[in-house]
Amino acid sequence: ARASRKLPVTLVSDNNTSVMVYRVGKLGQFQQTQLQLTPGDYVVVGRCEGYRDARKTLRVRPDMEAVAPFEIRCTEKI
């Protein structure tokens, strides 16, 4: 039952980076948004023109009560 329970996840960005979460979809640009995710590993990709893409893995585990805010933003200029 815990493995199928969705947990709230807050994603934080810089309002310039276009964010996509594989297996979820494109989220666009935002300062902060909240998702409900089932436990698992999610690849989060941020894209911004003139910057290297940012790619991170978000791990959501069934034993978590809350997931810490997850930051994704492009910071490395090309």
ChimeraX attribute file (.defattr): number of C-alpha atoms within 10 A of each C-alpha:
attribute: neighborCount
match mode: 1-to-1
recipient: residues
	/A:1	5
	/A:2	12
	/A:3	11
	/A:4	11
	/A:5	11
	/A:6	14
	/A:7	19
	/A:8	16
	/A:9	19
	/A:10	16
	/A:11	19
	/A:12	17
	/A:13	19
	/A:14	15
	/A:15	13
	/A:16	16
	/A:17	23
	/A:18	21
	/A:19	27
	/A:20	19
	/A:21	17
	/A:22	12
	/A:23	10
	/A:24	12
	/A:25	10
	/A:26	14
	/A:27	12
	/A:28	13
	/A:29	19
	/A:30	15
	/A:31	12
	/A:32	14
	/A:33	13
	/A:34	11
	/A:35	12
	/A:36	11
	/A:37	17
	/A:38	18
	/A:39	18
	/A:40	12
	/A:41	14
	/A:42	17
	/A:43	14
	/A:44	22
	/A:45	20
	/A:46	25
	/A:47	20
	/A:48	18
	/A:49	12
	/A:50	11
	/A:51	15
	/A:52	15
	/A:53	19
	/A:54	17
	/A:55	17
	/A:56	15
	/A:57	12
	/A:58	17
	/A:59	12
	/A:60	20
	/A:61	17
	/A:62	16
	/A:63	9
	/A:64	11
	/A:65	9
	/A:66	13
	/A:67	14
	/A:68	12
	/A:69	14
	/A:70	16
	/A:71	15
	/A:72	21
	/A:73	24
	/A:74	22
	/A:75	15
	/A:76	11
	/A:77	10
	/A:78	8
